[in-house]
């Protein structure tokens, strides 16, 4: 699984769903859209509790054959 990325070091691609961690310690699914962080419902994440870190989703489990 990928490590947490600091938003000051790198950002995900626009529209890519990622796991985000905010200043308030909350962990959500979200994305960035033209420099604006949004939660999974598409609502803007307020500047009072900014996103500090993000990470890609882990790979889905592989089915044994």
C-alpha positions as CSV (number, residue, x, y, z in Angstrom):
1,X,0.0,0.0,0.0
2,X,1.2,3.5,-0.8
3,X,2.4,5.8,2.0
4,X,0.6,9.0,3.0
5,X,1.6,12.0,0.8
6,X,1.9,15.5,2.2
7,X,-0.1,17.9,0.1
8,X,2.8,20.3,0.0
9,X,5.0,17.6,-1.6
10,X,2.5,16.2,-4.3
11,X,-1.1,16.2,-5.2
12,X,-3.2,13.5,-6.9
13,X,-4.5,13.9,-10.4
14,X,-7.6,16.0,-10.7
15,X,-10.7,13.9,-10.1
16,X,-8.8,10.9,-8.8
17,X,-10.6,9.4,-5.8
18,X,-8.2,9.1,-2.9
19,X,-8.2,8.8,0.9
20,X,-7.7,12.2,2.6
21,X,-6.6,13.2,6.1
22,X,-7.6,16.6,7.4
23,X,-6.2,18.9,10.1
24,X,-9.0,17.9,12.4
25,X,-7.8,14.2,12.2
26,X,-10.7,13.1,10.0
27,X,-10.2,10.5,7.2
28,X,-12.5,10.6,4.2
29,X,-12.7,9.7,0.6
30,X,-12.2,12.7,-1.6
31,X,-10.6,14.2,-4.6
32,X,-9.0,17.5,-5.8
33,X,-10.7,19.5,-8.6
34,X,-8.7,22.4,-10.0
35,X,-7.0,23.0,-6.6
36,X,-10.2,22.6,-4.6
37,X,-10.5,19.5,-2.3
38,X,-13.9,17.9,-2.3
39,X,-15.4,15.1,-0.3
40,X,-17.0,12.0,-1.9
41,X,-20.3,13.9,-2.3
42,X,-18.6,16.6,-4.2
43,X,-18.9,19.2,-1.5
44,X,-16.0,21.6,-1.0
45,X,-13.8,20.9,2.1
46,X,-13.6,24.0,4.1
47,X,-10.3,25.8,4.7
48,X,-10.8,25.7,8.4
49,X,-10.1,22.0,8.3
50,X,-7.7,21.6,5.3
51,X,-6.5,18.4,3.8
52,X,-3.0,17.7,5.0
53,X,-2.3,14.3,3.5
54,X,-3.7,11.9,0.9
55,X,-3.0,8.4,-0.3
56,X,-4.3,6.3,-3.2
57,X,-6.8,3.5,-2.5
58,X,-5.2,0.1,-2.0
59,X,-5.6,-2.5,-4.8
60,X,-8.7,-4.6,-4.6
61,X,-8.3,-8.2,-3.3
62,X,-7.3,-10.7,-5.9
63,X,-9.5,-13.7,-6.3
64,X,-7.7,-17.0,-6.0
65,X,-8.3,-19.3,-9.0
